[in-house]
Amino acid sequence: MEIRAGHLVSQIKRYSDRIFERILSRQKIDAFNGAQGRILYVLWQEDYISLRDLAGRTGLAATTLTSMIDRMEDAGLVSRVSDTNDRRRTLLALTGMAKNLRQDYMAVSDQMTGIFYTGFSEEEILQCEAFLGRIHENLRQHDEIPQIYKRKGKNI
């Protein structure tokens, strides 16, 4: 039996990103791109979070996020603010402009969901979501293992 899940997930991501960008373009939404939409989505869920928290929630490296946040700040989507509890810490906050884009993003996201699950029954959608959730959790747990050992001074 040939197992191709990793390859399929990579291909799904590639197609999904391209289609998402096309929908944004068709809808004349040019305030953000697909990758920035992932950042905005997290901030719509919880505003005023650190770059480290954002990296964990988006799966993007902090170094990648820094340049993306710079561009988003220049575009008026996010701002950096000092944490009132710890002035050494900087938090990311949405601007009013970004808050107003949420409805546009959700409309595109809904279209993507429709494309993902074309031809699926409700039961199949629930099963797919459950399987993907389990794979995600397996990967997340595996990804944390090296972090634990690194903190203890061991390298695996």
Secondary structure by P-SEA (a helix, b strand, c coil): ccccaaaaaaaaaaaaaaaaaaaaaaaccccccaaaaaaaaaaaacccccaaaaaaaacccaaaaaaaaaaaaaaccbbbbcccccccbbbbbbcaaaaaaaaaaaaaaaaaaaaacccccaaaaaaaaaaaaaaaaaaaaaaaaaaaaaaacccc
